[in-house]
Amino acid sequence: MIESLFSLQDKICVVTGGRHGLGSYMAQGFLESGPKRVYITDR
């Protein structure tokens, strides 16, 4: 139940400030959650 509630399957994620620190860790977590695409931007 919880897995389906927070599932990123077939979603597109955008992470701003994903080059350093928390943004980098968030991008890695999103990648491991199985979205269709993850876009990482910085400045």
N, C-alpha and C positions, 0 to 999 in steps of 0.2 A: 504494500500500500504506500509506504513512504517513498520507496524507490520510484514509483510511477508519478507521485506528486511532484517530485523534484527532478524528474527525468529531463535530459536535454537531447534525447533522441530526435533526429530530424529538425533540430533548431539551428539557428545561426546566432553566434555570440560575437559581440564586439567588446573588446577590452581596451580602454583608453589608459595610457600610462603603463602599458604592459612590458616595458623594457626593463624596469628595475623594481625591486622591493615587492610590495603586496600585489601590484598589478601583474608581475611575473608569476607569482604563486597562484593567483586567480586564473590566469590564462592556462597554466599547467593543469589545474583542477578541472577547468572546463574541457580541456583536451581529453582528459581521462574519463569524462562523463559521457563521451560519445556523441557530440553534436555533429551536424552535417558539415559546418565550417566554423572556424574561430578566426576572427580578424583581430590583429594586435596592432594598435597604433601608439605612437609616441610623438608628442608635440605636433 
